[in-house]
Structure formats: structure tokens, C-alpha cells
């Protein structure tokens, strides 16, 4: 498994696990990023932060630190 941060643009991946604990993990899951969700990486900013993804039919921007907590395959 790899993290969402290292996924190249134009790739669709499946979430396998959201790491972390407490409020940060809950916030990521409240955005719809849960186990089994399909995530399409749309854009990555020039310096890698933020990452723009499509999940469950809507666009979402994630910080690089949050994307690193999302394990995908």
C-alpha cells in the first residue's frame, strides 16, 4: 500500500485505511474518505500542497500532511 500523497495525477485509487487518531482522523472520514471509497487525484499544486481530489462525486482539497495519512491501493 502507498499513501495518497504519493499517488500521481490522473489516477483513481481505493482507500484501504485512514491512519491517525482523534479529531484529525474523524475530520478526514467526515469528508467522505472512508475505507473502500474511490478517490481520483485531479491536480497537485506546484509545491505539492494542496492536493485536489474527487471523492464521492465532489471535489476536495487536502493538505499534504492529511493525504499522507490515507493509505490507498
C-alpha positions in Angstrom: 0.0 0.0 0.0 1.1 3.6 -0.6 -0.3 6.9 0.7 -2.5 9.3 -1.3 0.3 11.9 -1.2 2.5 9.8 -3.5 -0.3 9.0 -6.0 0.3 10.6 -9.4 -2.3 12.9 -11.1 -4.9 11.3 -13.2 -5.0 8.1 -11.1 -8.0 6.5 -9.4 -7.3 4.6 -6.2 -9.2 2.8 -3.5 -8.9 3.9 0.2 -7.7 1.0 2.3 -7.1 2.7 5.7 -7.1 6.1 7.3 -4.3 6.4 9.8 -4.1 8.7 12.8 -6.4 9.2 15.7 -8.8 11.7 17.3 -10.1 14.8 15.6 -7.8 14.6 12.5 -8.9 11.1 11.6 -12.6 12.0 12.2 -12.3 15.1 10.0 -10.8 13.1 7.1 -13.6 10.5 7.4 -16.3 13.2 7.7 -15.2 14.4 4.2 -16.2 11.1 2.8 -12.8 9.5 2.7 -13.5 6.1 4.2 -12.4 2.5 3.6 -13.4 1.4 0.1 -14.0 4.9 -1.3 -12.8 5.6 -4.8 -10.5 8.7 -5.0 -9.4 10.3 -8.2 -6.4 12.6 -8.0 -7.2 15.6 -10.2 -4.3 18.1 -9.5 -1.3 18.6 -7.3 -0.2 22.2 -6.6 3.4 23.1 -7.8 4.9 22.6 -4.4 2.8 19.5 -3.7 0.4 21.2 -1.2 -2.6 21.0 -1.5 -3.8 18.0 -3.5 -7.1 18.3 -5.3 -9.1 15.0 -5.4 -12.6 13.9 -6.4 -14.3 11.6 -3.9 -18.0 10.5 -3.9 -18.8 13.0 -6.7 -17.4 16.2 -5.3 -14.0 18.0 -5.4 -11.9 18.3 -2.3 -8.6 19.8 -1.5 -6.3 18.0 1.0 -3.2 19.2 2.7 -0.1 17.0 2.0 0.1 16.0 5.7 -3.5 14.7 5.7 -3.0 12.9 2.3 -0.1 11.1 3.9 -2.4 9.6 6.5 -4.6 8.0 3.8 -3.4 4.6 2.6 -4.5 3.5 -0.8 -4.0 0.9 -3.5 
